[in-house]
Structure formats: C-alpha cells, structure tokens
Amino acid sequence: MINIIKSFRRREIGELLLSAFIIAFLFTIKSFLYTDLLDFLILLAIFFIILAPAFILHEISHKIVAVKLGYIAFYSIYPSALIWSILLTTLFPGSIIFAATGAVNIVSLDGFYRKKDIEKISAAGPIANIILAIIFYILYKIVTFSGNSFNLSSIILRYSSSLNIQLALFNLLPFYPLDGSKIASSNLVSYVILFAVTLLISFIVY
C-alpha cells in the first residue's frame, strides 16, 4: 500500500482533479437547469461532488491493480481528447456528453503484458463503480426511509448511484478502447459474467 501511495505524482493528482472538474463542467452545461451565474456555480459544485468520486475512483482502481501486479501506472490528461470532449459536448444538441479526458497509462518493466493482468486491470475500474453504485443506493434507501425523498442529500445519493452504474455499463461495452473490449479479448467468459451481473444490478439501483 505504501508503494502505491508513493507512486502517485503531484501532477497526476492534479490532472485527475482537473479531469473531474472538466467533466462536471460539461455535465453542468448540458443540464440546462441554471438561469444565472450563481445557479451555474451551485450546479457545478453539485456535479463535481457526484462525478469526482465516480471518475477518480474508477481511474485509481486501474492504477492500484496495475501497480500491485508489478506495472508502472499513471493517469494523464490527453490534450487532444480533452479539447474534442469540450468541443463536441458544447456543439452537439441535446444532452449528449463526450467525457474522454485522459486515461491510466500502463507500462510493463519487462515488456510483456499478460492477458490475465490486463483483464484484472481493466475490470478494476467498472467494479469500483459497481461497488460505489451499491453503496450510494443503500445510503439513498436509508436517507429516504424516513420519507425525505426530495432533499438535496437524497437527490445526490440517488444520482450518484445511477451515474456509477451507467459509467460501469458504458465502460464494459466491448468496443476499443473501453475496458469491456480488453476484458472480452482476455477472457470472454469473465466478461460475459461481469457484464450480466452489472446489468442485473443496474435494474435494481437505476
């Protein structure tokens, strides 16, 4: 665990937070729920609270598993992807959001990338989101047990649960460069099971 903590660079942490902020900014723009600057800033803060744990834990999970398996792993922003995300999100009509800001880069010290390792590293992100979705859903049920289903905390918890399971499902789609394509190419049986379980959970928490 100490080695994992030491593997985080100050710049890497900054880029993770910046990516989360930009994604929250894009969600805020597409929400169409603000009428003035104050509304916009409040919504931006709410979306950051919701999105930051989902996005950051997803990426960090990839890194933690990779480092434990002996790889060098670090998150970095891809400037071109970041620019395209902002342009496409702002230009496309409706609520379409493009949120490809960066990724965890995996480097093998011996030059070999074992299929089983890639499967574990790729699955770590979606699994983290599945766990978060379940946790937020349970907390949402606890908060709303007393009948307070429309206060700010219950709305944030409900949306957090929904967003995490959506993020897991999206990343498990079998299209490159999404996590699902890497898991499927490494172990098709594991991929089918993980996707089926995620889909089942989505019907419960969504």
N, C-alpha and C positions, 0 to 999 in steps of 0.2 A: 504493500500500500504506500509506503514511503517513497519507493521508486516511481510509482505512478504520479504521486503528488509533485515530485521533483521534475517529472517530465513535462509539466505544464510551464510554458513560457509566458512571460508577461504580455507579449504581443499576441499570443494565441488566445489568452483570456479576453483581451481587448477586442479581438476580431470576433469571438463568439458573442460577446455582449453587443457589439456593433451590428452583427448579422441579425440577432434577435430584435434589436431596436428597429432596423430597417423593415423586417418582416411585419412587426407591429405597426409601423408607419403605413405600410401597404394595405394592411387589413383595415386600418382606420380610414384611409382614403376611400376604400371600397365599401365601407359600412353605410355611407350616406346618412348617418344619424346625427351629424353635427350641423349647427346653424351659425356658429361663430367660433372664434379662436379658442375661447375658454372651453367650449364643448369639445373641440378637436383635441385639446391637450388632455382633458379628462379621459376621453375615449382612448387616446394614445397610451396613457398610463394603465388603463384597464386591460387593453390588448397586450401590453408588454407583460403585465402580471400573469396573464393567461398563457401567452405564447412562449415566453422566455424559458420556463421550466420544461415545456414540451420539446422545444428545439434544442436547448443546451444539453439536457439530459440524453436526448437521442444521440447527439454527436459525441458527447463524453463517453457514453456507453461503448460506442465503436472503439474509441481510443483506449479505454480501460482494458477491454478484452484483448485488443491488439498488443498492447504493452505487456500484458500478462502472458501472452503467447510468444513473447520474445521479439516483437517487431518494434520499429520506431514508428510512432504515430503522432500526428499533429494536425490540428484544424487550421485551415487558412481560407481567407476570402478569395474568390475568383473575380477579379475586377470586371471582366467582360460579362460573366454571368450576372453579376450584381447590376450592371448597367442595363442589361437586357431585361432583367426582372422588373426594374423600375419603369423602363420604357413600355414594356408590354402590358404591365398592370395598369398603368395610367392611360394608355391608349386604347386598350380593349374595352368595349362597352360591358355593362352589367357588373356582376360580382366576380369575374374571372381574376384570379390572383396567381402570378408567377413568382414563386419564392425560392429560387435557386441562387443562393448567395455564396455558397462555398461547400467544402466537404473535408472529411478527415483523410489525410494522405497517409498511406501505409507503405513503409519501406522495410524490405527484408534485408537483414545483415548478411545472409548467405546467398541472396539472390533467388531463393526458392519461395514460392507462395503455395503452401499446401492447401488442397481443396477443403479439407476439414477445418482448417484455420479460417479460411475465407468465409465458410459457412457460419462459423461461430461469430466472427467479427460482424458480418452483415446482419445476422439475426439479432444482435445485441440492441441495435437502435430501435427497431419495431417492438421488441419485447419490453424495452424500457417504457415505451409509450403505452403499451397494453397495461402494464402494471400501474402507471400513472392514471390511466383511464379508470381502472377498477377502484383505486384509492379515492380519486375525486368523486366517483359515483357513490361510493359508500358514505363519504363525508356529506355529499349532497343529500342523501337519504336521511342522514342523522339530523342535518340542519332543518330539513323540511318536515321532519317527523312531527314537530310541534305546530305545523300549519303555515310556517313562514316560507312560502314557496316563491315569493316575488321580491325578497330583499336582495341587496347587492351581492352579499356573500353567496347566497344560493344560486344566483344567476351566474356568477363567476365559476363556481364549482361545477354547475351543470354544463356550461360551455367548455370548461377545461376538460371534462370527461369526454365530451363529444369530439372536441378537436383532437385529443390524443388518439382516440380510436380511429378517427379519419386519417390522421398522419400515419398511423401504423398500417392501415389498409392501403393507403396510397403508395407507401414505400415498399409494400410487399407485392405490388404489381410486377409481373415478370418481364419488365421492359428495361433494357440497359439505359442509363447507369443506376437504376433503382436497386435497392437491397434485394428485392424479390428475384431479380434476374440472376444475381450472384448466388443466392441460396439455391435456386432451382437448378442452376448449372452444376452446383457442387453436390447436392443431394435432393433429388426430386421428391422423394417420399417425405423427408423432413419439411420441405417447402409446402407440400400439399397439406400436411397436418397443421403446420403453423398458420397457414392462410385460413384453413377451415375453422380452427379454434378462434382466430381473430375475428372472422366473420360472425361466428356464433356469439362472441362477446359483444360485438357491435349491435346486435339485435337487442341485447339486454340493456346496454348503457346509453345507446343513441336516442 
